[in-house]
Amino acid sequence: MTDSDARRPLKVRDLKIMNQIAIALSKRNISPNQISIASVFFALLSGLCLIAVGSGSSIWLSWLAAILVQCRLLCNLFDGMVAMEGGKSTPSGELFNDIPDRVADPLILVCAGYAIAVFPWATELGWLAGLLAVMTAYVRVLATSMSAPTLFTGPMAKQHRMAIMTFALLLMPFEALLFDTQGYILLIALFSICIGCVITIFNRSRDAYQYLESPQTTDQTINQSKENDNV
């Protein structure tokens, strides 16, 4: 499997401005692993903004939370670009590429549940969204470890989850101004993410199963097993 096969296909990676920023970062004493870790801090700050909104602070903090969500995604973009295009990849890079994401997703999604804790089951819904987000990545990593292709199948991959959260957070103040309510749009967003994640887990599991059980793959596995027996 090539490095390009294991990378999430993103059109934004081809934008000139993104490449210029990645080149600038590559020329500085900044490692891809440091950028990956920074994504967790942006997610934590976003989560703290959400908890503050749920505690009665200004609803406009949701905009700051949305900006921080996008900063987290930019870190996820630039760590890979600095590593690959900037020639700064390391043997441990995959650990720093994957583990921070597994922390950042729940930080944002769980805290979103606490932001609307006045609704029954909202907190539990946030925890469920966080758990399912981690599960989508677990299935992808498990399939790859079994020699299946790296699966970025949707409909609720990381960028889709964060896009829904960003739009919901930007619309929260308008919900309060226009309808004198707070949290319904975020509740709908969490429901959508949960349902989408369940579908994504199924799709990725199905795709991995079909690949691993295909006749060609089965023959390769049998031949490999025979070679190992002869060693």
C-alpha positions as CSV (number, residue, x, y, z in Angstrom):
1,M,0.0,0.0,0.0
2,T,1.4,3.4,-0.9
3,D,1.4,6.5,1.3
4,S,-1.1,8.1,-1.1
5,D,-3.5,5.1,-0.7
6,A,-3.5,5.6,3.1
7,R,-4.3,9.4,2.9
8,R,-7.7,10.7,3.1
9,P,-8.7,12.2,-0.3
10,L,-9.2,16.0,0.2
11,K,-9.7,18.5,-2.6
12,V,-8.6,21.3,-0.2
13,R,-5.1,19.8,-0.2
14,D,-4.7,20.9,-3.8
15,L,-5.5,24.6,-3.1
16,K,-2.5,26.9,-3.8
17,I,-2.9,28.8,-0.5
18,M,-2.9,25.5,1.5
19,N,0.3,24.4,-0.2
20,Q,1.9,27.8,0.5
21,I,1.1,27.5,4.2
22,A,2.4,23.9,4.3
23,I,5.6,25.0,2.6
24,A,6.0,27.8,5.1
25,L,5.5,25.4,8.0
26,S,7.9,22.9,6.5
27,K,10.7,25.6,6.5
28,R,10.2,26.3,10.2
29,N,11.3,24.2,13.2
30,I,7.8,22.6,13.4
31,S,7.3,18.9,13.1
32,P,4.1,17.2,11.8
33,N,3.7,15.5,15.2
34,Q,3.6,18.9,16.9
35,I,0.9,20.0,14.5
36,S,-1.1,16.8,15.2
37,I,-0.9,17.5,19.0
38,A,-2.0,21.1,18.5
39,S,-5.3,19.8,17.0
40,V,-6.2,18.3,20.4
41,F,-5.7,21.7,22.1
42,F,-8.0,23.4,19.5
43,A,-10.6,20.7,20.1
44,L,-10.2,21.1,23.9
45,L,-10.7,24.9,23.6
46,S,-13.8,24.3,21.4
47,G,-15.2,22.0,24.0
48,L,-14.6,24.5,26.8
49,C,-16.5,27.1,24.7
50,L,-19.4,24.6,24.4
51,I,-19.5,23.9,28.1
52,A,-19.4,27.6,28.8
53,V,-22.5,28.1,26.5
54,G,-24.3,25.3,28.4
55,S,-23.4,27.0,31.7
56,G,-25.2,30.2,30.6
57,S,-22.4,32.1,28.9
58,S,-22.9,34.1,25.8
59,I,-24.4,32.1,22.9
60,W,-22.0,33.8,20.6
61,L,-19.2,31.7,22.1
62,S,-20.6,29.0,19.7
63,W,-19.0,31.0,16.9
64,L,-15.6,30.8,18.6
65,A,-16.2,27.1,19.1
66,A,-16.9,26.7,15.3
67,I,-13.7,28.6,14.5
68,L,-11.7,26.3,16.8
69,V,-13.2,23.2,15.2
70,Q,-11.9,24.5,11.8
71,C,-8.5,25.1,13.4
72,R,-8.5,21.5,14.5
73,L,-9.2,20.4,10.9
74,L,-6.5,22.6,9.6
75,C,-4.0,20.9,11.9
76,N,-5.2,17.6,10.6
77,L,-4.6,18.9,7.1
78,F,-1.2,20.4,7.6
79,D,0.4,17.7,9.7
80,G,0.0,15.3,6.7
81,M,1.2,17.9,4.2
82,V,4.2,18.9,6.2
83,A,5.1,15.2,6.7
84,M,4.6,14.1,3.1
85,E,5.1,17.1,0.8
86,G,7.6,18.7,3.3
87,G,9.6,15.5,3.7
88,K,9.3,15.5,7.5
89,S,7.6,12.1,8.0
90,T,8.8,9.9,10.8
91,P,8.4,6.2,11.7
92,S,6.1,7.2,14.5
93,G,4.1,9.7,12.5
94,E,1.1,7.4,12.1
95,L,0.7,7.3,15.9
96,F,0.6,11.1,16.1
97,N,-1.7,11.2,13.1
98,D,-4.3,8.9,14.5
99,I,-4.3,9.1,18.3
100,P,-4.9,12.9,18.6
101,D,-7.9,12.5,16.3
102,R,-9.4,9.9,18.6
103,V,-9.2,12.4,21.4
104,A,-10.3,15.5,19.5
105,D,-13.5,14.0,18.1
106,P,-15.0,13.1,21.5
107,L,-13.8,16.4,23.1
108,I,-16.0,18.3,20.6
109,L,-18.9,16.0,20.4
110,V,-19.2,15.1,24.1
111,C,-19.0,18.8,25.1
112,A,-21.7,19.6,22.5
113,G,-24.0,17.3,24.5
114,Y,-23.1,19.3,27.7
115,A,-23.8,22.5,25.8
116,I,-27.5,21.5,25.6
117,A,-27.8,19.5,28.8
118,V,-31.2,21.0,29.4
119,F,-32.6,18.5,26.9
120,P,-33.3,15.0,28.1
121,W,-30.6,12.6,27.0
122,A,-28.5,15.4,25.4
123,T,-25.5,14.6,27.4
124,E,-25.8,10.9,26.7
125,L,-26.3,11.7,23.0
126,G,-23.0,13.6,23.0
127,W,-21.2,10.7,24.5
128,L,-22.8,8.3,22.0
129,A,-21.7,10.6,19.1
130,G,-18.2,10.6,20.5
131,L,-18.1,6.8,20.9
132,L,-19.5,6.2,17.4
133,A,-17.0,8.7,15.9
134,V,-14.1,6.7,17.5
135,M,-15.7,3.4,16.2
136,T,-15.7,4.7,12.6
137,A,-11.9,5.1,12.9
138,Y,-11.5,1.8,14.7
139,V,-13.1,-0.1,11.8
140,R,-10.9,1.7,9.3
141,V,-7.7,1.0,11.2
142,L,-8.8,-2.6,11.9
143,A,-9.5,-3.2,8.2
144,T,-6.1,-1.8,7.2
145,S,-4.4,-4.0,9.8
146,M,-6.0,-7.0,8.1
147,S,-4.5,-5.9,4.7
148,A,-7.7,-4.4,3.4
149,P,-7.6,-1.0,1.7
150,T,-7.7,2.1,3.9
151,L,-11.4,2.9,4.1
152,F,-12.5,6.5,4.2
153,T,-16.1,5.6,3.2
154,G,-18.9,7.9,4.4
155,P,-21.4,9.3,4.9
156,M,-20.0,10.5,8.2
157,A,-16.2,10.6,8.0
158,K,-14.3,13.1,10.1
159,Q,-14.6,16.0,7.8
160,H,-18.4,15.5,7.5
161,R,-18.9,15.3,11.3
162,M,-16.9,18.5,11.8
163,A,-18.8,20.2,8.9
164,I,-22.1,19.5,10.6
165,M,-20.8,20.7,13.9
166,T,-19.4,23.9,12.4
167,F,-22.7,24.8,10.7
168,A,-24.7,24.0,13.8
169,L,-22.5,26.1,16.0
170,L,-22.7,29.0,13.5
171,L,-26.5,28.8,13.4
172,M,-27.0,28.6,17.2
173,P,-27.1,32.3,17.8
174,F,-29.6,32.8,15.0
175,E,-31.8,30.1,16.4
176,A,-31.9,32.0,19.7
177,L,-32.6,35.4,18.0
178,L,-35.2,34.2,15.6
179,F,-37.0,31.5,17.6
180,D,-36.1,32.3,21.2
181,T,-34.9,28.7,21.6
182,Q,-31.4,27.4,22.2
183,G,-29.9,24.0,21.4
184,Y,-32.4,22.4,19.0
185,I,-30.1,22.8,16.0
186,L,-27.2,21.3,18.0
187,L,-29.4,18.4,19.1
188,I,-30.4,17.7,15.5
189,A,-26.7,17.9,14.5
190,L,-25.8,15.3,17.2
191,F,-28.6,13.0,16.1
192,S,-27.5,13.3,12.5
193,I,-23.9,12.5,13.4
194,C,-24.9,9.4,15.4
195,I,-27.1,8.1,12.6
196,G,-24.5,8.9,10.0
197,C,-21.7,7.2,12.0
198,V,-23.8,4.0,12.4
199,I,-24.2,3.9,8.6
200,T,-20.5,4.6,8.1
201,I,-19.5,1.8,10.5
202,F,-21.7,-0.6,8.5
203,N,-20.4,0.6,5.2
204,R,-16.8,0.3,6.2
205,S,-17.3,-3.1,7.8
206,R,-19.1,-4.3,4.7
207,D,-16.5,-3.0,2.3
208,A,-13.7,-4.6,4.4
209,Y,-15.6,-7.9,4.6
210,Q,-16.2,-8.0,0.9
211,Y,-12.6,-7.3,0.1
212,L,-11.2,-9.9,2.6
213,E,-13.6,-12.6,1.5
214,S,-13.1,-11.9,-2.3
215,P,-11.7,-15.0,-4.1
216,Q,-8.5,-13.1,-5.1
217,T,-7.8,-12.0,-1.5
218,T,-8.6,-15.5,-0.2
219,D,-6.1,-17.1,-2.7
220,Q,-3.4,-14.6,-1.7
221,T,-4.0,-15.4,2.0
222,I,-3.7,-19.1,1.4
223,N,-0.6,-18.8,-0.7
224,Q,1.0,-16.5,1.9
225,S,0.2,-19.1,4.6
226,K,1.8,-21.9,2.6
227,E,4.9,-19.8,2.1
228,N,5.1,-19.2,5.8
229,D,4.8,-22.9,6.5
230,N,7.7,-23.6,4.1
231,V,10.0,-21.1,5.8
